[in-house]
Amino acid sequence: MENTKETIVARAYDLLKHSLPIIEGFPRSQKFTLGDRLQNHLSDLLEMIIEAYYLPAAEKRPALQKVNIKLEQLRYFFRLAFDRGHYNSIRYNEFAQRIDEIGRMVGGWLKSLK
């Protein structure tokens, strides 16, 4: 399971890395509101996954449940950015797939804690 946990961290990092240039391209009116919000949530997600990786076993479950909530929040922010026309459906689908992949991995990690 160690390798999977490291992979989740890498996936969250990649999501943040690939999102930043897109967010930087948002119109000025949205870059400092929706763009900052998205960037902060993505950074929080990475931090939360790293934290869960290093927490004692007894504390991992609540931390991973918070990660799931953060993922759901991100889904809505990415959808809002798409609905506002900040990127096309191909890019939106890419973001959705990356978030879903991280969600499945977190779900597997949660199941392994039982």
C-alpha positions in Angstrom: 0.0 0.0 0.0 3.0 2.3 0.5 3.5 2.7 -3.2 -0.2 3.6 -3.7 0.0 6.3 -1.0 3.0 7.8 -2.8 1.1 7.6 -6.0 -1.8 9.5 -4.5 0.6 12.3 -3.5 2.1 12.3 -7.0 -1.4 12.5 -8.6 -2.4 15.4 -6.4 0.8 17.2 -7.2 0.3 16.6 -10.9 -3.2 18.0 -10.7 -2.0 21.1 -9.1 0.9 21.5 -11.5 -1.3 21.1 -14.6 -4.0 23.3 -13.2 -1.8 26.3 -12.5 -1.2 27.4 -16.1 -4.9 27.2 -16.9 -5.9 29.2 -13.8 -3.3 31.8 -14.7 -5.1 32.2 -18.0 -8.4 33.1 -16.4 -9.6 36.6 -17.1 -8.4 39.2 -14.6 -11.9 39.5 -13.1 -11.9 35.8 -12.2 -8.2 35.1 -11.6 -8.2 36.6 -8.2 -11.5 35.2 -7.1 -12.4 31.8 -8.6 -8.8 31.3 -9.7 -7.4 31.9 -6.3 -10.1 29.7 -4.7 -9.3 26.8 -7.1 -5.6 27.2 -6.5 -6.0 27.3 -2.7 -8.2 24.2 -2.8 -5.8 22.3 -4.9 -2.9 23.3 -2.6 -5.0 22.2 0.4 -5.7 18.9 -1.2 -2.0 18.2 -1.7 -1.2 19.2 1.9 -4.1 17.1 3.3 -2.9 14.0 1.4 0.7 14.5 2.5 -0.6 14.9 6.1 -2.7 11.7 5.9 0.4 9.9 4.6 2.3 10.7 7.8 -0.4 10.5 10.4 -0.6 7.5 12.8 -2.9 4.8 11.6 -5.6 5.7 14.1 -5.9 9.2 12.7 -5.8 8.4 9.0 -9.5 7.7 8.5 -10.8 11.1 9.6 -8.1 12.9 7.5 -9.0 10.9 4.4 -12.7 11.6 4.9 -11.8 15.3 4.8 -9.8 14.7 1.6 -12.9 13.3 0.1 -14.8 16.4 1.0 -12.1 18.6 -0.5 -12.3 16.5 -3.7 -16.0 17.1 -3.9 -15.5 20.9 -3.4 -12.9 20.9 -6.2 -15.4 19.1 -8.5 -17.8 22.0 -8.1 -15.2 24.7 -8.5 -13.8 23.1 -11.7 -17.4 22.8 -13.0 -18.1 26.4 -12.2 -14.9 27.5 -14.1 -16.1 25.4 -17.1 -19.6 26.8 -16.9 -18.1 30.3 -16.9 -16.2 29.4 -20.1 -12.6 29.5 -18.7 -11.7 26.3 -20.5 -13.2 23.8 -23.0 -14.9 20.5 -22.4 -11.8 18.5 -23.2 -9.9 20.3 -20.4 -12.9 19.9 -18.0 -13.0 16.2 -18.7 -9.3 15.9 -18.0 -9.7 17.6 -14.6 -12.7 15.4 -13.8 -10.8 12.3 -14.6 -7.8 13.3 -12.5 -10.1 14.1 -9.5 -12.0 10.9 -9.9 -8.8 8.9 -10.0 -7.5 10.5 -6.8 -11.0 9.8 -5.3 -10.8 6.1 -6.2 -7.3 5.9 -4.7 -8.4 7.6 -1.5 -11.4 5.2 -1.3 -9.0 2.2 -1.7 -6.8 3.7 1.0 -9.8 4.0 3.3 -10.8 0.4 2.7 -7.3 -0.8 3.5 -7.6 0.8 6.9 -10.4 -1.5 8.0 
